[in-house]
Amino acid sequence: MSRTVILGAGISGHTAATRLRQRLGREHEVVVVTPNAKWNWIPSNIWVGVGLMTSDDVTFPLAPVYQKLGITYVQAKATEIHPEGDSANPAPYVAVEHTSTERRGEVERLTYDYLVNATGPKLNFGAVQGLGPDGHSFSVCTAAHAEDSAKALEGVIAKLRAGERQTLVIGTSHGTCTCEGAAFEYVFNVEHEIRSRGLRHMADIIYISNEHELGDFGVAGLHVKVGGFVTHSKTWAESLYAERGIRWILQAHVERVEPGEVFYETLDGVHHSLRFDFAMLLPPFGGVGLRSFDRSGNDTTSELFAPNGFMRVDAEYTPKPFEQWDAGDWPSSYQTPRYDNVFAVGIAFAPPHQISRPFKSPNGTVITPSPPRTGMPSGIMGRVVANTIADRIKHGGAAPAHTASMARMGAACIASAGASLLRGTAAAMTMYPIVPDYKRFPVYGRDLRYTFGEIGLGAHWIKRILHHAFIWKAKAKPGWQFIPE
Ligand SMILES: Cc1cc2nc3c(=O)[nH]c(=O)nc-3n(C[C@H](O)[C@H](O)[C@H](O)COP(=O)(O)OP(=O)(O)OC[C@H]3O[C@@H](n4cnc5c(N)ncnc54)[C@H](O)[C@@H]3O)c2cc1C
């Protein structure tokens, strides 16, 4: 009898829980601790954000799914990790605070044999004054945020119809943001919606980003093979923005947002401002603020977690110049160095360094995308760690870890550029590996046989099919096991 506690029911945590349940007999307990009552297919929040889907289309209640699968569901947020127990009892435990209406605020200790931290990001709106739903800009990071964005966008469209010009600013905020792909999708979906209503000539649409060049996406851009030619994502993205008449501002760090005006610094150190009628700006991500303690109650948070709050795993974290960064620095087992029964997956693990080249303005402001940990790698990490834990439970703690480094893993990404059954488009991209490896692939850092990009209606259909497939899988409906991460 063992107990594995998984913190977080997002893409990586839910995958870890369901895959672990699949591999273990019912005598072994799988527990999921998560503050949210509903699962959210976050990629489709983009379509909620333009009013094409509702919150209900992209979320579903977790409790019935976990009940069906025999997973213990604790609606709570984890606050502390005690991997050595305490002076009275050496059994490791996590402290959680309940969030359900019935048990709100109640604190509980959950002991574990294995622990998976899959808590994803803290949406750090506080890093930029006036940013976010409590400030003066919108977000699409949660289904509720996306619904608010859609309502505001409706207001903008009504004004366009009434003949009032509108300026829309969409992109990233803080210089260290990640998830540029989501900002890309949202700006193109908004543009598509406005164009399809015949109002495009009335709207100024501006993309603002911390990327050094368009098409960087936080993965240092990519060379892709299209129609026999090798082209860079910069060329590809620039032509796309130019074709749709979307102006771009790059190398930008948003300093503050005031009602109708965004203030930002660019990499040359110059401060600018831009007036807007609608702004959707992604927040920077940080760890969710878990703290850890040793057996004597000493705070070990700075050992287990990086300063940004993400958990240290089996990566090479020694600071070094960009030129010395190596694909081998990236973690593969996601096991913490100090405790071989504690893992961190998805956005919750601390990357060893950025993937894109780092830049600083003359004022010392870092303006470089943080590395994305998108859905596919997050799901793969969840599965790999579930396999490691299952092997160790079945065959003993010395069973070797399963591995999946982002420098050895490929990823497929389909970025929606406008949703419509007949007039929609999406950019389908695959890359191998995600983290470029110039030792194995000296010219481009990636294997061009598996790195390609294509834009068209077909990719939109695939994106739409994936929406249904991944929700089907997450609901553990018949055959879910065969849908890959
Ligand atoms: C708008 C948007 C669009 C995107 N589109 C795409 C896309 O098209 N393709 C793609 O591959 N990726 C996309 N992504 C990225 C993708 O959503 C993430 O890579 C993925 O969700 C990361 O998975 P995760 O499990 O690490 O985190 P999450 O999915 O965010 O899950 C984290 C979980 O932890 C829970 N949690 C938080 N704090 C605690 C705590 N203290 N204790 C316990 N649980 C906690 C949360 O409630 C949540 O359940 C998009 C992201 C955004 C924001």
PDBQT file of the ligand as one rigid body, heavy atoms in Angstrom, charges set to zero:
ROOT
HETATM    1  C1  LIG A 501      -4.130  31.274 -23.012  1.00  0.00    +0.000 C 
HETATM    2  C2  LIG A 501      -3.202  30.113 -23.110  1.00  0.00    +0.000 A 
HETATM    3  C3  LIG A 501      -3.208  29.353 -24.273  1.00  0.00    +0.000 A 
HETATM    4  C4  LIG A 501      -2.362  28.260 -24.379  1.00  0.00    +0.000 A 
HETATM    5  N1  LIG A 501      -2.370  27.537 -25.535  1.00  0.00    +0.000 NA
HETATM    6  C5  LIG A 501      -1.588  26.455 -25.639  1.00  0.00    +0.000 A 
HETATM    7  C6  LIG A 501      -1.612  25.657 -26.822  1.00  0.00    +0.000 A 
HETATM    8  O1  LIG A 501      -2.318  25.950 -27.780  1.00  0.00    +0.000 OA
HETATM    9  N2  LIG A 501      -0.832  24.559 -26.864  1.00  0.00    +0.000 N 
HETATM   10  C7  LIG A 501      -0.039  24.220 -25.810  1.00  0.00    +0.000 A 
HETATM   11  O2  LIG A 501       0.648  23.205 -25.888  1.00  0.00    +0.000 OA
HETATM   12  N3  LIG A 501       0.019  24.947 -24.692  1.00  0.00    +0.000 NA
HETATM   13  C8  LIG A 501      -0.739  26.054 -24.573  1.00  0.00    +0.000 A 
HETATM   14  N4  LIG A 501      -0.696  26.804 -23.446  1.00  0.00    +0.000 N 
HETATM   15  C9  LIG A 501       0.195  26.377 -22.358  1.00  0.00    +0.000 C 
HETATM   16  C10 LIG A 501      -0.454  25.280 -21.518  1.00  0.00    +0.000 C 
HETATM   17  O3  LIG A 501      -1.700  25.703 -21.043  1.00  0.00    +0.000 OA
HETATM   18  C11 LIG A 501       0.487  24.963 -20.361  1.00  0.00    +0.000 C 
HETATM   19  O4  LIG A 501       1.688  24.512 -20.919  1.00  0.00    +0.000 OA
HETATM   20  C12 LIG A 501      -0.034  23.877 -19.464  1.00  0.00    +0.000 C 
HETATM   21  O5  LIG A 501      -1.291  24.204 -18.934  1.00  0.00    +0.000 OA
HETATM   22  C13 LIG A 501       0.965  23.615 -18.342  1.00  0.00    +0.000 C 
HETATM   23  O6  LIG A 501       0.515  22.562 -17.575  1.00  0.00    +0.000 OA
HETATM   24  P1  LIG A 501       0.777  22.513 -16.007  1.00  0.00    +0.000 P 
HETATM   25  O7  LIG A 501       0.177  21.246 -15.538  1.00  0.00    +0.000 OA
HETATM   26  O8  LIG A 501       2.203  22.761 -15.727  1.00  0.00    +0.000 OA
HETATM   27  O9  LIG A 501       0.012  23.765 -15.402  1.00  0.00    +0.000 OA
HETATM   28  P2  LIG A 501      -1.550  24.042 -15.371  1.00  0.00    +0.000 P 
HETATM   29  O10 LIG A 501      -2.234  23.372 -16.494  1.00  0.00    +0.000 OA
HETATM   30  O11 LIG A 501      -1.705  25.512 -15.227  1.00  0.00    +0.000 OA
HETATM   31  O12 LIG A 501      -2.044  23.340 -14.023  1.00  0.00    +0.000 OA
HETATM   32  C14 LIG A 501      -1.632  23.748 -12.744  1.00  0.00    +0.000 C 
HETATM   33  C15 LIG A 501      -2.599  23.185 -11.723  1.00  0.00    +0.000 C 
HETATM   34  O13 LIG A 501      -2.080  23.398 -10.403  1.00  0.00    +0.000 OA
HETATM   35  C16 LIG A 501      -3.119  23.914  -9.588  1.00  0.00    +0.000 C 
HETATM   36  N5  LIG A 501      -2.518  24.638  -8.453  1.00  0.00    +0.000 N 
HETATM   37  C17 LIG A 501      -2.099  25.920  -8.395  1.00  0.00    +0.000 A 
HETATM   38  N6  LIG A 501      -1.613  26.194  -7.168  1.00  0.00    +0.000 NA
HETATM   39  C18 LIG A 501      -1.725  25.064  -6.447  1.00  0.00    +0.000 A 
HETATM   40  C19 LIG A 501      -1.398  24.711  -5.103  1.00  0.00    +0.000 A 
HETATM   41  N7  LIG A 501      -0.860  25.592  -4.269  1.00  0.00    +0.000 N 
HETATM   42  N8  LIG A 501      -1.674  23.446  -4.678  1.00  0.00    +0.000 NA
HETATM   43  C20 LIG A 501      -2.231  22.531  -5.508  1.00  0.00    +0.000 A 
HETATM   44  N9  LIG A 501      -2.551  22.824  -6.801  1.00  0.00    +0.000 NA
HETATM   45  C21 LIG A 501      -2.297  24.062  -7.264  1.00  0.00    +0.000 A 
HETATM   46  C22 LIG A 501      -3.927  24.775 -10.545  1.00  0.00    +0.000 C 
HETATM   47  O14 LIG A 501      -5.191  25.083 -10.007  1.00  0.00    +0.000 OA
HETATM   48  C23 LIG A 501      -3.972  23.829 -11.751  1.00  0.00    +0.000 C 
HETATM   49  O15 LIG A 501      -4.949  22.834 -11.571  1.00  0.00    +0.000 OA
HETATM   50  C24 LIG A 501      -1.507  27.925 -23.312  1.00  0.00    +0.000 A 
HETATM   51  C25 LIG A 501      -1.485  28.700 -22.148  1.00  0.00    +0.000 A 
HETATM   52  C26 LIG A 501      -2.315  29.795 -22.050  1.00  0.00    +0.000 A 
HETATM   53  C27 LIG A 501      -2.292  30.636 -20.798  1.00  0.00    +0.000 C 
ENDROOT
TORSDOF 0
